[in-house]
Amino acid sequence: MTDFMEIRNPVDYSVITEVENTSKKKVGDMVAISSAAFEKYSKLAPSDRAMLLRRFAELVDKNKQELAELETKNMGKPISDSLDEISGVADVFYYYSGAIDKHFGTTVPVANGLDLTLYEPIGVVGAIVPWNFPALITSWKVGPALACGNTVIIKPAEWTPLTALRLEELALEAGYDQGVIQVATGLGEETGEALLNNPLVSKISFTGSTRVGKHIMRVTAGDLKRLSLELGGKSATVVFKDADLEKAAKAQPMSVFANCGQDCCARSRLLIEEDGYDEFKELLMKEVSNVRIGDPADSSTQVGPLVSEHHKARVSWFLENLESDVKAIYQSDLYSSKGAWFPITVLETDNNKTKVVQEEIFGPVVTLMKFKDEVDAIKMANSTVYGLSGSVWTKDIGKALRVAQGIKSGTLSVNSNSSVRTSTPFGGFKESGFGKELGMEAMETYSEKKNVYISTLG
C-alpha cells in the first residue's frame, strides 16, 4: 500500500494535492483516541454539546465560500450547488444542536414501580461517506452522532476527502477536544476495512453502493456492530396524462442530471402514461436541450463533469453496451475532451428488464418508458431491487396518494422532485438500505435505548 494518494480535479485530471492513505495501524490508533475521547465527551451536559455544535455550524457558515470552492474543485460539482450544500451542512449542525435537549425517553405505566426509558450514546461511530455529496452527507452522520454524545471517525471516499479534512480543522476551532472528530483518508479496502474490523467501533454509518453495503453487513456481523446503510437507488418519476405537463417537464432534467446524475435519488426512470407520452416527451426534450453544461466554477453552470476517470469508464460501459431494444434519442455535445466529461443522455425503451432500467448507472442518463394505468405504473416503479426515492405527477390527489402508497420507496414526492429535508427522515426500502438519516429519527440510530424499572415495593 502506498503512503499517499493523489487527489485530482475531474475537470482536467490535474493533481490538486496528496492525502494520506491511512494504514490499519494508524486507524487502530485513531479509534483508541476516539474511544478515550468518548469517555469525556459522552458525559458533557446537553447544553454544552449544543453549544459546541452551534459553534461548529457558525464556522461552517463563516467559511462557506472556501468550503464550496474546495468541494467544486475536488468533485466537479457546479459552484452554485456546492454553495447550497455547504449551507445545508450548517443547517444540519444547527438543527441537531437544537435537537439535543429534545431527544428524551418516556415513562411507562407499570404496577408496583416506575418504568422509564433512557437514550444513551453508542460509542465510537465510523462514518463512511460517499464521493457524490462529500460535505453534506458527512454532516448527516456527524450532526446526529455528536448530538447524541458519540465520537466520530469520518472515512471520506478516496476521491473526495478535502472538505472532510477542512471540517475536522473547523471542529477543533469550534472547541471540540482532539479525538471527538477525526478523519481517516484512504482506500476502502485498507482504511475502511480497518474501521469495520475494529471492536472499539460500535456503529458504522455507511452511504454508498448496495454491493459494498452487503459486504459491510457480512464483515460487521461478527461483533454485531450497529449499522445504518443508505445504499443504491433507481428511482422512478411517474407522470400521468392529467398532470401539469409543462411544470413536470421543466422539473425533470435536473431531477436526474443534477450532480451529473451522481445521486442515488436521481429519477433515472421516467414512466409516462401512454396517452400523454408524445406530448410530454416533446416538452421534456425542449427542457433537456436547455441544460447548461460547463465549467463548474461558473455560477451559471448546471452540470459539470463526472467525479473521476474511473467512474467515467463505468458510466460509458452502459451506453457502449446498450441492448437492441434501447434507443438513444438525445445526447448533448461533450463539453471538453479532457477530464471526466460525459454527455447528458436520454434513452427510450419498452423493455422494463434492460440493464439501463434495472441497474444504477450513476451518471447523466435517463430512460423513458410508457405505462398503461395506475396498476401498471406501480408495478413498473416497483420492478427493481431498489426503493429509495421517486416522484408522482398528477392533479388527482386521490390517485397521487394511491400510487405513493403503492410504490415501495422510503421517500416520495408528489408534483415535486424534492427528496431531502433536514427535518424529515430519509432512507430506503429493499436493497436501498435501512436506518434513517436526518430528522429526529436519526437521533435514534445514534443511540441505544435503555429500559429502567424502579420498584416502589417496601
C-alpha positions, 0 to 999 in steps of 0.5 A: 500500500502506498503512503499517499494518494493523489487527489485530482480535479475531474475537470482536467485530471490535474493533481490538486494535492496528496492525502494520506492513505491511512494504514490499519495501524494508524486507524487502530490508533485513531479509534483508541483516541476516539474511544478515550475521547468518548469517555469525556465527551459522552458525559458533557451536559446537553447544553454544552454539546449544543453549544459546541455544535452551534459553534461548529455550524457558525464556522461552517457558515463563516467559511462557506465560500472556501468550503464550496470552492474546495468541494467544486474543485475536488468533485466537479460539482457546479459552484452554485450547488456546492454553495447550497450544500455547504449551507445545508451542512450548517443547517444540519449542525444547527438543527441537531444542536437544537435537537439535543435537549429534545431527544428524551425517553418516556415513562411507562405505566407499570404496577408496583414501580416506575418504568422509564426509558433512557437514550444513551450514546453508542460509542465510537461511530465510523462514518463512511461517506460517499464521493457524490455529496462529500460535505453534506452527507458527512454532516448527516452522520456527524450532526446526529452522532455528536448530538447524541454524545458519540465520537466520530471517525469520518472515512471520506471516499478516496476521491473526495476527502478535502472538505472532510479534512477542512471540517475536522480543522473547523471542529477543533476551532469550534472547541471540540477536544482532539479525538471527538472528530477525526478523519481517516483518508484512504482506500476502502479496502485498507482504511475502511476495512480497518474501521469495520474490523475494529471492536472499539467501533460500535456503529458504522454509518455507511452511504454508498453502493448496495454491493459494498453495503452487503459486504459491510453487513457480512464483515460487521456481523461478527461483533454485531456492530450497529449499522445504518446503510443508505445504499443504491437507488433507481428511482422512478418519476411517474407522470400521468396524462392529467398532470401539469405537463409543462411544470413536470417537464421543466422539473425533470432534467435536473431531477436526474442530471443534477450532480451529473446524475451522481445521486442515488435519488436521481429519477433515472426512470421516467414512466409516462402514461401512454396517452400523454407520452408524445406530448410530454416527451416533446416538452421534456426534450425542449427542457433537456436541450436547455441544460447548461453544461460547463465549467463548474466554477461558473455560477451559471453552470448546471452540470459539470463533469463526472467525479473521476476517470474511473467512474467515467469508464463505468458510466460509458460501459452502459451506453457502449453496451446498450441492448437492441431494444434501447434507443438513444434519442438525445445526447448533448455535445461533450463539453471538453475532451479532457477530464471526466466529461460525459454527455447528458443522455436520454434513452427510450425503451419498452423493455422494463428488464434492460440493464439501463432500467434495472441497474444504477448507472450513476451518471447523466442518463435517463430512460423513458418508458410508457405505462398503461394505468395506475396498476401498471405504473406501480408495478413498473416503479416497483420492478427493481431491487431498489426503493429509495426515492421517486416522484408522482405527477398528477392533479388527482390527489386521490390517485397521487396518494394511491400510487405513493402508497403503492410504490415501495420507496422510503421517500416520495414526492408528489408534483415535486422532485424534492427528496431531502429535508433536514427535518424529515427522515430519509432512507430506503426500502429493499436493497436501498438500505435501512436506518434513517438519516436526518430528522429526529429519527436519526437521533435514534440510530445514534443511540441505544435505548435503555429500559429502567424499572424502579420498584416502589415495593417496601 
